[in-house]
Amino acid sequence: MSAAPFTVGIIGLGRIACGLDTPDGPEIRTHLKACLADGRFRVAALSDIDVDRARRVAQDWAPEAEAIPPGDFVGRRFDAVCIATPDDTHAGLLEALTRAPPRAVLCEKPLAVSARDAEGAVASLEARDAAGPVHPPRRLE
């Protein structure tokens, strides 16, 4: 008997989250496509400041995923969260997510715009036993 898939929420639906891929192409270049390709994950929610974009991405990529605004996203509980929003939003999102902490957080680089904010975000995640890797920069050729 296999375990239920990890629920994943992705916030920020630009290039890194899904814009560098197509739903039907063979390559995997983005977080959304990687999650969909791995049977251990179920994309439960997609969020973007442009909620209509979230709906379009859900329709094209993951019809079973709920399209929700960022304010609703941070209150939901997911096993894993991918933060692919603009840099200056990362620390605030990480802090908000500690109220309903996921088991793992993948955050695009930089974790925060200041060392102080980054240290605070890491301390908040660690206090709640959430793993928090930072995604390395992407080199496009």
N, C-alpha and C positions, 0 to 999 in steps of 0.2 A: 504494500500500500504506500503510495507516494504522498509526501507532505503537500499541503495546499501551497500554491505559489505565493511568493512575497508580493504584497500590494505595493505599487510604486505610484508616487505622485511627481509630476514634472511641472515646475513653475518657470515660466519664461520660454516662449516657443519661437525663438529666432533661429539663426543659422546653426548654432552648436546643438540645440535641442533637436531640431528636425529639418532646418532649412538647407543643409548640405546634402540631403538624401532625397530619394523618392521612395514611396511605399513599396514599389515593385522592382526596384533595381537590385542587382546582386550584391553590391558593396554595402558595408555598414560603416557609416561615417558619423553617426549622431547618437545621442543618448536614447532617444525614443526608439529608433530602429534597433539598437542593441538590446533594449529591454524587451521589445516585441519578439526578437529572434531567440531569446533565451526562455525556455519553458519554465524556468524557476520564477519568472516574474509575471505579474498581471498588472498592466497599466490601468490604474483605477481612476485617476484624475489628471486632467491637463488644465493648466492655468496660465493666463496671460493677462496683462493689463487691458489688452484688447480682447474682450470676451468673445466677440464674433470670430476672431482669429482662432481662439481656443476651440470653438464649435467646429470651424472648418477643418482644423487639424484632426480633431477627434473623428469627424465624419470620414476624412480621407485615410487616416492611419489606424485608428483604434475606436471603432464605433461603440464598443462596450464601455469606453472611458467616459467619465462625466467631465464636461467642460464647466469650469467654475472660476469666479473672479478671485484675485489674490487674497482678498479679505476673508473669504470662506476657506481657502486652501490651508492657511496656517492653523486653523482650528480643527482640521481633520487629522485623523490618525492613520498613518501609512507605515508599512514596515521599512520602506526606503523612500527617500526624497532626493530629487535632483534639482539643484538650484542653478538655473542658466539665465538669470536676469542680469541687468546692468550692474557693474561692479559696486556702485555706491549703495545698492540695496541688499547686498549679501549679509552684512552684519545684522541688520534689522530683521531680516527673514530668519536667520539662524537663531536669534534671540526669541522671536515669536514662536518658532518651532519647538523650543524647549518646554512650552506649556503642554504640548501633546507630542512628546518626542518620538521620532521614528527610531528604528534600530540602527539605521545607517543613513548618512547624508553624503551626497556627492555634490560638492560646490565648485563651480568654475573659479579659476584663479583671477584675481586675488581674493582671498577669504574676506578681506575687509580693506578699506582705504587707509586705515592706520594700524600700526602695530598694537596699540591699546585695544582697539575694537576687535582685532583678530584674537588677541589673547583672551578677551572677555567671552567671545563666541565659543572658543575652544573650551574654556573652563565651564561654560554653561552646558555644553554637550557632554563633556566628561563627567560632570556631576550627575548626569542622568543616564550614564552608561551608553550613550549613542556614539557609534563610530563616525568619524567625520573626515574622510579623505578629501583632499583638494585636487581637482583635475588639473593636469599640467597644461601649459599653453599648447595650442594647436598650430602646427606649421603647415600652411597651405602652399602647395607648389604650383 
